[in-house]
Amino acid sequence: MDAYLQSLAETSGLSVEQVTQNLMDSLGGIPLGRMALPEEIAELVGFLVSPKASYITGVNYIIDGGSNPSL
């Protein structure tokens, strides 16, 4: 993602921060105000492959900072 945002910034003449904000705005905003860190995704993946999650089946986890409201 970092390389993608850097490439967009270079081609558009904007800063990486501006490109990032434009991308978040185009998605309708992210309630937590930032993109996820790779470690935050890895924590869920680590849990799901661990014995602690051995009884979990057929579930979709959405890690999007609250962009898609759900119950």
PDB file with SEQRES, HELIX, SHEET and CRYST1 records, atoms N, CA, C and O in Angstrom:
SEQRES   1 A   71  MET ASP ALA TYR LEU GLN SER LEU ALA GLU THR SER GLY          
SEQRES   2 A   71  LEU SER VAL GLU GLN VAL THR GLN ASN LEU MET ASP SER          
SEQRES   3 A   71  LEU GLY GLY ILE PRO LEU GLY ARG MET ALA LEU PRO GLU          
SEQRES   4 A   71  GLU ILE ALA GLU LEU VAL GLY PHE LEU VAL SER PRO LYS          
SEQRES   5 A   71  ALA SER TYR ILE THR GLY VAL ASN TYR ILE ILE ASP GLY          
SEQRES   6 A   71  GLY SER ASN PRO SER LEU                                      
HELIX    1 AA1 ASP A    2  SER A   12  1                                  11    
HELIX    2 AA2 VAL A   16  SER A   26  1                                  11    
HELIX    3 AA3 PRO A   38  LEU A   48  1                                  11    
HELIX    4 AA4 PRO A   51  ALA A   53  5                                   3    
CRYST1    1.000    1.000    1.000  90.00  90.00  90.00 P 1           1          
ATOM      1  N   MET A   1       0.829  -1.180   0.000  1.00  0.00           N  
ATOM      2  CA  MET A   1       0.000   0.000   0.000  1.00  0.00           C  
ATOM      3  C   MET A   1       0.875   1.246   0.000  1.00  0.00           C  
ATOM      4  O   MET A   1       0.575   2.228  -0.679  1.00  0.00           O  
ATOM      5  N   ASP A   2       1.969   1.196   0.774  1.00  0.00           N  
ATOM      6  CA  ASP A   2       2.860   2.352   0.813  1.00  0.00           C  
ATOM      7  C   ASP A   2       3.406   2.673  -0.570  1.00  0.00           C  
ATOM      8  O   ASP A   2       3.442   3.835  -0.976  1.00  0.00           O  
ATOM      9  N   ALA A   3       3.833   1.637  -1.295  1.00  0.00           N  
ATOM     10  CA  ALA A   3       4.380   1.845  -2.646  1.00  0.00           C  
ATOM     11  C   ALA A   3       3.299   2.381  -3.581  1.00  0.00           C  
ATOM     12  O   ALA A   3       3.570   3.246  -4.415  1.00  0.00           O  
ATOM     13  N   TYR A   4       2.081   1.873  -3.446  1.00  0.00           N  
ATOM     14  CA  TYR A   4       0.967   2.327  -4.282  1.00  0.00           C  
ATOM     15  C   TYR A   4       0.665   3.800  -4.014  1.00  0.00           C  
ATOM     16  O   TYR A   4       0.503   4.585  -4.949  1.00  0.00           O  
ATOM     17  N   LEU A   5       0.590   4.170  -2.741  1.00  0.00           N  
ATOM     18  CA  LEU A   5       0.302   5.566  -2.396  1.00  0.00           C  
ATOM     19  C   LEU A   5       1.434   6.486  -2.853  1.00  0.00           C  
ATOM     20  O   LEU A   5       1.186   7.600  -3.313  1.00  0.00           O  
ATOM     21  N   GLN A   6       2.670   6.018  -2.724  1.00  0.00           N  
ATOM     22  CA  GLN A   6       3.815   6.814  -3.187  1.00  0.00           C  
ATOM     23  C   GLN A   6       3.744   7.022  -4.692  1.00  0.00           C  
ATOM     24  O   GLN A   6       4.011   8.119  -5.184  1.00  0.00           O  
ATOM     25  N   SER A   7       3.384   5.971  -5.424  1.00  0.00           N  
ATOM     26  CA  SER A   7       3.261   6.070  -6.880  1.00  0.00           C  
ATOM     27  C   SER A   7       2.161   7.048  -7.273  1.00  0.00           C  
ATOM     28  O   SER A   7       2.342   7.865  -8.176  1.00  0.00           O  
ATOM     29  N   LEU A   8       1.016   6.963  -6.591  1.00  0.00           N  
ATOM     30  CA  LEU A   8      -0.075   7.905  -6.860  1.00  0.00           C  
ATOM     31  C   LEU A   8       0.354   9.342  -6.583  1.00  0.00           C  
ATOM     32  O   LEU A   8       0.027  10.257  -7.340  1.00  0.00           O  
ATOM     33  N   ALA A   9       1.086   9.526  -5.495  1.00  0.00           N  
ATOM     34  CA  ALA A   9       1.540  10.873  -5.136  1.00  0.00           C  
ATOM     35  C   ALA A   9       2.477  11.425  -6.205  1.00  0.00           C  
ATOM     36  O   ALA A   9       2.368  12.589  -6.591  1.00  0.00           O  
ATOM     37  N   GLU A  10       3.383  10.603  -6.674  1.00  0.00           N  
ATOM     38  CA  GLU A  10       4.337  11.055  -7.685  1.00  0.00           C  
ATOM     39  C   GLU A  10       3.646  11.410  -8.998  1.00  0.00           C  
ATOM     40  O   GLU A  10       3.988  12.410  -9.629  1.00  0.00           O  
ATOM     41  N   THR A  11       2.684  10.602  -9.407  1.00  0.00           N  
ATOM     42  CA  THR A  11       2.013  10.866 -10.688  1.00  0.00           C  
ATOM     43  C   THR A  11       1.021  12.018 -10.603  1.00  0.00           C  
ATOM     44  O   THR A  11       0.732  12.666 -11.609  1.00  0.00           O  
ATOM     45  N   SER A  12       0.497  12.277  -9.406  1.00  0.00           N  
ATOM     46  CA  SER A  12      -0.504  13.342  -9.272  1.00  0.00           C  
ATOM     47  C   SER A  12       0.094  14.669  -8.817  1.00  0.00           C  
ATOM     48  O   SER A  12      -0.566  15.706  -8.891  1.00  0.00           O  
ATOM     49  N   GLY A  13       1.340  14.642  -8.347  1.00  0.00           N  
ATOM     50  CA  GLY A  13       1.946  15.868  -7.850  1.00  0.00           C  
ATOM     51  C   GLY A  13       1.465  16.269  -6.468  1.00  0.00           C  
ATOM     52  O   GLY A  13       1.668  17.405  -6.041  1.00  0.00           O  
ATOM     53  N   LEU A  14       0.828  15.339  -5.767  1.00  0.00           N  
ATOM     54  CA  LEU A  14       0.344  15.587  -4.414  1.00  0.00           C  
ATOM     55  C   LEU A  14       1.248  14.885  -3.409  1.00  0.00           C  
ATOM     56  O   LEU A  14       2.059  14.038  -3.782  1.00  0.00           O  
ATOM     57  N   SER A  15       1.108  15.235  -2.149  1.00  0.00           N  
ATOM     58  CA  SER A  15       1.855  14.536  -1.105  1.00  0.00           C  
ATOM     59  C   SER A  15       1.191  13.186  -0.828  1.00  0.00           C  
ATOM     60  O   SER A  15       0.026  12.969  -1.163  1.00  0.00           O  
ATOM     61  N   VAL A  16       1.945  12.300  -0.217  1.00  0.00           N  
ATOM     62  CA  VAL A  16       1.391  10.999   0.157  1.00  0.00           C  
ATOM     63  C   VAL A  16       0.208  11.191   1.107  1.00  0.00           C  
ATOM     64  O   VAL A  16      -0.782  10.464   1.025  1.00  0.00           O  
ATOM     65  N   GLU A  17       0.315  12.164   1.999  1.00  0.00           N  
ATOM     66  CA  GLU A  17      -0.776  12.432   2.943  1.00  0.00           C  
ATOM     67  C   GLU A  17      -2.039  12.882   2.213  1.00  0.00           C  
ATOM     68  O   GLU A  17      -3.143  12.463   2.561  1.00  0.00           O  
ATOM     69  N   GLN A  18      -1.879  13.731   1.205  1.00  0.00           N  
ATOM     70  CA  GLN A  18      -3.036  14.201   0.432  1.00  0.00           C  
ATOM     71  C   GLN A  18      -3.664  13.054  -0.359  1.00  0.00           C  
ATOM     72  O   GLN A  18      -4.887  12.925  -0.415  1.00  0.00           O  
ATOM     73  N   VAL A  19      -2.833  12.240  -0.958  1.00  0.00           N  
ATOM     74  CA  VAL A  19      -3.338  11.090  -1.725  1.00  0.00           C  
ATOM     75  C   VAL A  19      -4.068  10.126  -0.794  1.00  0.00           C  
ATOM     76  O   VAL A  19      -5.127   9.602  -1.140  1.00  0.00           O  
ATOM     77  N   THR A  20      -3.506   9.897   0.375  1.00  0.00           N  
ATOM     78  CA  THR A  20      -4.145   9.007   1.354  1.00  0.00           C  
ATOM     79  C   THR A  20      -5.504   9.554   1.762  1.00  0.00           C  
ATOM     80  O   THR A  20      -6.484   8.811   1.815  1.00  0.00           O  
ATOM     81  N   GLN A  21      -5.568  10.845   2.048  1.00  0.00           N  
ATOM     82  CA  GLN A  21      -6.841  11.455   2.441  1.00  0.00           C  
ATOM     83  C   GLN A  21      -7.847  11.382   1.305  1.00  0.00           C  
ATOM     84  O   GLN A  21      -9.021  11.092   1.534  1.00  0.00           O  
ATOM     85  N   ASN A  22      -7.398  11.644   0.074  1.00  0.00           N  
ATOM     86  CA  ASN A  22      -8.297  11.551  -1.081  1.00  0.00           C  
ATOM     87  C   ASN A  22      -8.852  10.142  -1.234  1.00  0.00           C  
ATOM     88  O   ASN A  22     -10.032   9.964  -1.534  1.00  0.00           O  
ATOM     89  N   LEU A  23      -8.010   9.150  -1.029  1.00  0.00           N  
ATOM     90  CA  LEU A  23      -8.457   7.756  -1.126  1.00  0.00           C  
ATOM     91  C   LEU A  23      -9.482   7.446  -0.041  1.00  0.00           C  
ATOM     92  O   LEU A  23     -10.514   6.833  -0.314  1.00  0.00           O  
ATOM     93  N   MET A  24      -9.201   7.865   1.181  1.00  0.00           N  
ATOM     94  CA  MET A  24     -10.155   7.620   2.274  1.00  0.00           C  
ATOM     95  C   MET A  24     -11.468   8.352   2.014  1.00  0.00           C  
ATOM     96  O   MET A  24     -12.539   7.804   2.274  1.00  0.00           O  
ATOM     97  N   ASP A  25     -11.402   9.570   1.510  1.00  0.00           N  
ATOM     98  CA  ASP A  25     -12.612  10.331   1.198  1.00  0.00           C  
ATOM     99  C   ASP A  25     -13.428   9.640   0.107  1.00  0.00           C  
ATOM    100  O   ASP A  25     -14.657   9.616   0.166  1.00  0.00           O  
ATOM    101  N   SER A  26     -12.733   9.075  -0.898  1.00  0.00           N  
ATOM    102  CA  SER A  26     -13.445   8.403  -1.988  1.00  0.00           C  
ATOM    103  C   SER A  26     -14.166   7.155  -1.508  1.00  0.00           C  
ATOM    104  O   SER A  26     -15.126   6.708  -2.135  1.00  0.00           O  
ATOM    105  N   LEU A  27     -13.707   6.594  -0.402  1.00  0.00           N  
ATOM    106  CA  LEU A  27     -14.355   5.420   0.186  1.00  0.00           C  
ATOM    107  C   LEU A  27     -15.487   5.814   1.126  1.00  0.00           C  
ATOM    108  O   LEU A  27     -16.142   4.953   1.715  1.00  0.00           O  
ATOM    109  N   GLY A  28     -15.711   7.101   1.261  1.00  0.00           N  
ATOM    110  CA  GLY A  28     -16.761   7.580   2.164  1.00  0.00           C  
ATOM    111  C   GLY A  28     -16.236   7.864   3.551  1.00  0.00           C  
ATOM    112  O   GLY A  28     -17.012   8.064   4.485  1.00  0.00           O  
ATOM    113  N   GLY A  29     -14.929   7.883   3.692  1.00  0.00           N  
ATOM    114  CA  GLY A  29     -14.314   8.155   4.988  1.00  0.00           C  
ATOM    115  C   GLY A  29     -14.138   6.883   5.794  1.00  0.00           C  
ATOM    116  O   GLY A  29     -14.789   5.870   5.540  1.00  0.00           O  
ATOM    117  N   ILE A  30     -13.259   6.954   6.753  1.00  0.00           N  
ATOM    118  CA  ILE A  30     -13.023   5.849   7.674  1.00  0.00           C  
ATOM    119  C   ILE A  30     -13.247   6.411   9.070  1.00  0.00           C  
ATOM    120  O   ILE A  30     -12.501   7.287   9.507  1.00  0.00           O  
ATOM    121  N   PRO A  31     -14.262   5.923   9.775  1.00  0.00           N  
ATOM    122  CA  PRO A  31     -14.588   6.498  11.078  1.00  0.00           C  
ATOM    123  C   PRO A  31     -13.412   6.572  12.053  1.00  0.00           C  
ATOM    124  O   PRO A  31     -13.340   7.498  12.860  1.00  0.00           O  
ATOM    125  N   LEU A  32     -12.490   5.608  11.988  1.00  0.00           N  
ATOM    126  CA  LEU A  32     -11.341   5.672  12.881  1.00  0.00           C  
ATOM    127  C   LEU A  32     -10.287   6.661  12.399  1.00  0.00           C  
ATOM    128  O   LEU A  32      -9.313   6.929  13.103  1.00  0.00           O  
ATOM    129  N   GLY A  33     -10.483   7.205  11.191  1.00  0.00           N  
ATOM    130  CA  GLY A  33      -9.637   8.277  10.709  1.00  0.00           C  
ATOM    131  C   GLY A  33      -8.295   7.890  10.120  1.00  0.00           C  
ATOM    132  O   GLY A  33      -7.468   8.760   9.849  1.00  0.00           O  
ATOM    133  N   ARG A  34      -8.065   6.603   9.916  1.00  0.00           N  
ATOM    134  CA  ARG A  34      -6.787   6.173   9.351  1.00  0.00           C  
ATOM    135  C   ARG A  34      -6.948   4.781   8.746  1.00  0.00           C  
ATOM    136  O   ARG A  34      -7.911   4.066   9.023  1.00  0.00           O  
ATOM    137  N   MET A  35      -5.977   4.422   7.914  1.00  0.00           N  
ATOM    138  CA  MET A  35      -5.969   3.074   7.367  1.00  0.00           C  
ATOM    139  C   MET A  35      -5.410   2.109   8.405  1.00  0.00           C  
ATOM    140  O   MET A  35      -4.700   2.511   9.328  1.00  0.00           O  
ATOM    141  N   ALA A  36      -5.733   0.857   8.244  1.00  0.00           N  
ATOM    142  CA  ALA A  36      -5.237  -0.163   9.173  1.00  0.00           C  
ATOM    143  C   ALA A  36      -3.737  -0.335   9.032  1.00  0.00           C  
ATOM    144  O   ALA A  36      -3.166  -0.149   7.957  1.00  0.00           O  
ATOM    145  N   LEU A  37      -3.121  -0.689  10.130  1.00  0.00           N  
ATOM    146  CA  LEU A  37      -1.712  -1.058  10.115  1.00  0.00           C  
ATOM    147  C   LEU A  37      -1.605  -2.545   9.793  1.00  0.00           C  
ATOM    148  O   LEU A  37      -2.481  -3.318  10.181  1.00  0.00           O  
ATOM    149  N   PRO A  38      -0.559  -2.957   9.096  1.00  0.00           N  
ATOM    150  CA  PRO A  38      -0.406  -4.390   8.785  1.00  0.00           C  
ATOM    151  C   PRO A  38      -0.474  -5.271  10.037  1.00  0.00           C  
ATOM    152  O   PRO A  38      -1.001  -6.383   9.989  1.00  0.00           O  
ATOM    153  N   GLU A  39       0.058  -4.773  11.147  1.00  0.00           N  
ATOM    154  CA  GLU A  39       0.043  -5.544  12.382  1.00  0.00           C  
ATOM    155  C   GLU A  39      -1.379  -5.806  12.875  1.00  0.00           C  
ATOM    156  O   GLU A  39      -1.653  -6.843  13.478  1.00  0.00           O  
ATOM    157  N   GLU A  40      -2.278  -4.859  12.614  1.00  0.00           N  
ATOM    158  CA  GLU A  40      -3.660  -5.028  13.060  1.00  0.00           C  
ATOM    159  C   GLU A  40      -4.345  -6.155  12.295  1.00  0.00           C  
ATOM    160  O   GLU A  40      -5.146  -6.896  12.864  1.00  0.00           O  
ATOM    161  N   ILE A  41      -4.037  -6.285  11.028  1.00  0.00           N  
ATOM    162  CA  ILE A  41      -4.586  -7.378  10.229  1.00  0.00           C  
ATOM    163  C   ILE A  41      -3.938  -8.688  10.662  1.00  0.00           C  
ATOM    164  O   ILE A  41      -4.612  -9.708  10.807  1.00  0.00           O  
ATOM    165  N   ALA A  42      -2.622  -8.649  10.866  1.00  0.00           N  
ATOM    166  CA  ALA A  42      -1.882  -9.853  11.251  1.00  0.00           C  
ATOM    167  C   ALA A  42      -2.368 -10.416  12.588  1.00  0.00           C  
ATOM    168  O   ALA A  42      -2.355 -11.632  12.782  1.00  0.00           O  
ATOM    169  N   GLU A  43      -2.789  -9.565  13.499  1.00  0.00           N  
ATOM    170  CA  GLU A  43      -3.290 -10.047  14.794  1.00  0.00           C  
ATOM    171  C   GLU A  43      -4.517 -10.947  14.609  1.00  0.00           C  
ATOM    172  O   GLU A  43      -4.622 -11.992  15.251  1.00  0.00           O  
ATOM    173  N   LEU A  44      -5.434 -10.547  13.740  1.00  0.00           N  
ATOM    174  CA  LEU A  44      -6.611 -11.381  13.491  1.00  0.00           C  
ATOM    175  C   LEU A  44      -6.224 -12.671  12.795  1.00  0.00           C  
ATOM    176  O   LEU A  44      -6.714 -13.744  13.148  1.00  0.00           O  
ATOM    177  N   VAL A  45      -5.343 -12.570  11.804  1.00  0.00           N  
ATOM    178  CA  VAL A  45      -4.899 -13.767  11.089  1.00  0.00           C  
ATOM    179  C   VAL A  45      -4.226 -14.732  12.063  1.00  0.00           C  
ATOM    180  O   VAL A  45      -4.489 -15.934  12.034  1.00  0.00           O  
ATOM    181  N   GLY A  46      -3.360 -14.204  12.922  1.00  0.00           N  
ATOM    182  CA  GLY A  46      -2.691 -15.043  13.915  1.00  0.00           C  
ATOM    183  C   GLY A  46      -3.670 -15.742  14.829  1.00  0.00           C  
ATOM    184  O   GLY A  46      -3.497 -16.919  15.145  1.00  0.00           O  
ATOM    185  N   PHE A  47      -4.695 -15.031  15.256  1.00  0.00           N  
ATOM    186  CA  PHE A  47      -5.723 -15.651  16.095  1.00  0.00           C  
ATOM    187  C   PHE A  47      -6.469 -16.743  15.338  1.00  0.00           C  
ATOM    188  O   PHE A  47      -6.686 -17.831  15.871  1.00  0.00           O  
ATOM    189  N   LEU A  48      -6.862 -16.459  14.103  1.00  0.00           N  
ATOM    190  CA  LEU A  48      -7.667 -17.416  13.344  1.00  0.00           C  
ATOM    191  C   LEU A  48      -6.917 -18.716  13.020  1.00  0.00           C  
ATOM    192  O   LEU A  48      -7.541 -19.764  12.856  1.00  0.00           O  
ATOM    193  N   VAL A  49      -5.614 -18.651  12.929  1.00  0.00           N  
ATOM    194  CA  VAL A  49      -4.851 -19.877  12.655  1.00  0.00           C  
ATOM    195  C   VAL A  49      -4.387 -20.558  13.931  1.00  0.00           C  
ATOM    196  O   VAL A  49      -3.709 -21.585  13.878  1.00  0.00           O  
ATOM    197  N   SER A  50      -4.741 -20.002  15.060  1.00  0.00           N  
ATOM    198  CA  SER A  50      -4.331 -20.575  16.341  1.00  0.00           C  
ATOM    199  C   SER A  50      -5.367 -21.573  16.847  1.00  0.00           C  
ATOM    200  O   SER A  50      -6.506 -21.578  16.380  1.00  0.00           O  
ATOM    201  N   PRO A  51      -4.978 -22.413  17.793  1.00  0.00           N  
ATOM    202  CA  PRO A  51      -5.936 -23.350  18.402  1.00  0.00           C  
ATOM    203  C   PRO A  51      -7.103 -22.642  19.096  1.00  0.00           C  
ATOM    204  O   PRO A  51      -8.171 -23.233  19.255  1.00  0.00           O  
ATOM    205  N   LYS A  52      -6.917 -21.400  19.504  1.00  0.00           N  
ATOM    206  CA  LYS A  52      -7.991 -20.663  20.180  1.00  0.00           C  
ATOM    207  C   LYS A  52      -9.186 -20.434  19.271  1.00  0.00           C  
ATOM    208  O   LYS A  52     -10.287 -20.178  19.758  1.00  0.00           O  
ATOM    209  N   ALA A  53      -8.993 -20.521  17.964  1.00  0.00           N  
ATOM    210  CA  ALA A  53     -10.079 -20.281  17.009  1.00  0.00           C  
ATOM    211  C   ALA A  53     -10.525 -21.582  16.340  1.00  0.00           C  
ATOM    212  O   ALA A  53     -11.149 -21.550  15.279  1.00  0.00           O  
ATOM    213  N   SER A  54     -10.212 -22.714  16.949  1.00  0.00           N  
ATOM    214  CA  SER A  54     -10.469 -24.003  16.291  1.00  0.00           C  
ATOM    215  C   SER A  54     -11.948 -24.294  16.051  1.00  0.00           C  
ATOM    216  O   SER A  54     -12.270 -25.141  15.217  1.00  0.00           O  
ATOM    217  N   TYR A  55     -12.841 -23.630  16.745  1.00  0.00           N  
ATOM    218  CA  TYR A  55     -14.271 -23.907  16.584  1.00  0.00           C  
ATOM    219  C   TYR A  55     -14.977 -22.852  15.741  1.00  0.00           C  
ATOM    220  O   TYR A  55     -16.197 -22.896  15.586  1.00  0.00           O  
ATOM    221  N   ILE A  56     -14.228 -21.917  15.204  1.00  0.00           N  
ATOM    222  CA  ILE A  56     -14.806 -20.856  14.370  1.00  0.00           C  
ATOM    223  C   ILE A  56     -14.870 -21.350  12.929  1.00  0.00           C  
ATOM    224  O   ILE A  56     -13.869 -21.797  12.369  1.00  0.00           O  
ATOM    225  N   THR A  57     -16.065 -21.263  12.334  1.00  0.00           N  
ATOM    226  CA  THR A  57     -16.242 -21.649  10.931  1.00  0.00           C  
ATOM    227  C   THR A  57     -17.187 -20.672  10.243  1.00  0.00           C  
ATOM    228  O   THR A  57     -18.084 -20.111  10.872  1.00  0.00           O  
ATOM    229  N   GLY A  58     -16.977 -20.478   8.960  1.00  0.00           N  
ATOM    230  CA  GLY A  58     -17.921 -19.740   8.126  1.00  0.00           C  
ATOM    231  C   GLY A  58     -18.211 -18.317   8.542  1.00  0.00           C  
ATOM    232  O   GLY A  58     -19.363 -17.887   8.493  1.00  0.00           O  
ATOM    233  N   VAL A  59     -17.204 -17.579   8.949  1.00  0.00           N  
ATOM    234  CA  VAL A  59     -17.420 -16.214   9.398  1.00  0.00           C  
ATOM    235  C   VAL A  59     -16.608 -15.264   8.519  1.00  0.00           C  
ATOM    236  O   VAL A  59     -15.476 -15.570   8.146  1.00  0.00           O  
ATOM    237  N   ASN A  60     -17.193 -14.113   8.193  1.00  0.00           N  
ATOM    238  CA  ASN A  60     -16.474 -13.055   7.483  1.00  0.00           C  
ATOM    239  C   ASN A  60     -16.116 -11.976   8.484  1.00  0.00           C  
ATOM    240  O   ASN A  60     -16.984 -11.442   9.175  1.00  0.00           O  
ATOM    241  N   TYR A  61     -14.845 -11.659   8.557  1.00  0.00           N  
ATOM    242  CA  TYR A  61     -14.393 -10.576   9.421  1.00  0.00           C  
ATOM    243  C   TYR A  61     -14.082  -9.370   8.544  1.00  0.00           C  
ATOM    244  O   TYR A  61     -13.345  -9.476   7.564  1.00  0.00           O  
ATOM    245  N   ILE A  62     -14.640  -8.245   8.901  1.00  0.00           N  
ATOM    246  CA  ILE A  62     -14.408  -7.014   8.146  1.00  0.00           C  
ATOM    247  C   ILE A  62     -13.511  -6.124   8.999  1.00  0.00           C  
ATOM    248  O   ILE A  62     -13.896  -5.682  10.081  1.00  0.00           O  
ATOM    249  N   ILE A  63     -12.321  -5.873   8.494  1.00  0.00           N  
ATOM    250  CA  ILE A  63     -11.390  -4.999   9.192  1.00  0.00           C  
ATOM    251  C   ILE A  63     -11.260  -3.739   8.345  1.00  0.00           C  
ATOM    252  O   ILE A  63     -10.423  -3.656   7.447  1.00  0.00           O  
ATOM    253  N   ASP A  64     -12.101  -2.772   8.650  1.00  0.00           N  
ATOM    254  CA  ASP A  64     -12.155  -1.576   7.792  1.00  0.00           C  
ATOM    255  C   ASP A  64     -12.273  -0.281   8.583  1.00  0.00           C  
ATOM    256  O   ASP A  64     -12.619   0.760   8.023  1.00  0.00           O  
ATOM    257  N   GLY A  65     -11.994  -0.336   9.858  1.00  0.00           N  
ATOM    258  CA  GLY A  65     -12.052   0.890  10.656  1.00  0.00           C  
ATOM    259  C   GLY A  65     -13.446   1.465  10.816  1.00  0.00           C  
ATOM    260  O   GLY A  65     -13.599   2.637  11.159  1.00  0.00           O  
ATOM    261  N   GLY A  66     -14.465   0.650  10.571  1.00  0.00           N  
ATOM    262  CA  GLY A  66     -15.845   1.092  10.729  1.00  0.00           C  
ATOM    263  C   GLY A  66     -16.481   1.657   9.471  1.00  0.00           C  
ATOM    264  O   GLY A  66     -17.554   2.257   9.539  1.00  0.00           O  
ATOM    265  N   SER A  67     -15.837   1.475   8.322  1.00  0.00           N  
ATOM    266  CA  SER A  67     -16.382   2.026   7.068  1.00  0.00           C  
ATOM    267  C   SER A  67     -17.685   1.368   6.654  1.00  0.00           C  
ATOM    268  O   SER A  67     -18.555   2.020   6.077  1.00  0.00           O  
ATOM    269  N   ASN A  68     -17.828   0.090   6.941  1.00  0.00           N  
ATOM    270  CA  ASN A  68     -19.063  -0.639   6.623  1.00  0.00           C  
ATOM    271  C   ASN A  68     -19.806  -0.922   7.911  1.00  0.00           C  
ATOM    272  O   ASN A  68     -19.466  -1.865   8.625  1.00  0.00           O  
ATOM    273  N   PRO A  69     -20.821  -0.117   8.223  1.00  0.00           N  
ATOM    274  CA  PRO A  69     -21.562  -0.348   9.464  1.00  0.00           C  
ATOM    275  C   PRO A  69     -22.173  -1.743   9.499  1.00  0.00           C  
ATOM    276  O   PRO A  69     -22.721  -2.221   8.505  1.00  0.00           O  
ATOM    277  N   SER A  70     -22.075  -2.373  10.628  1.00  0.00           N  
ATOM    278  CA  SER A  70     -22.680  -3.704  10.768  1.00  0.00           C  
ATOM    279  C   SER A  70     -23.207  -3.862  12.192  1.00  0.00           C  
ATOM    280  O   SER A  70     -22.826  -3.127  13.103  1.00  0.00           O  
ATOM    281  N   LEU A  71     -24.076  -4.824  12.352  1.00  0.00           N  
ATOM    282  CA  LEU A  71     -24.646  -5.089  13.689  1.00  0.00           C  
ATOM    283  C   LEU A  71     -23.850  -6.133  14.391  1.00  0.00           C  
ATOM    284  O   LEU A  71     -24.168  -6.494  15.524  1.00  0.00           O  
TER     285      LEU A  71                                                      
END                                                                             
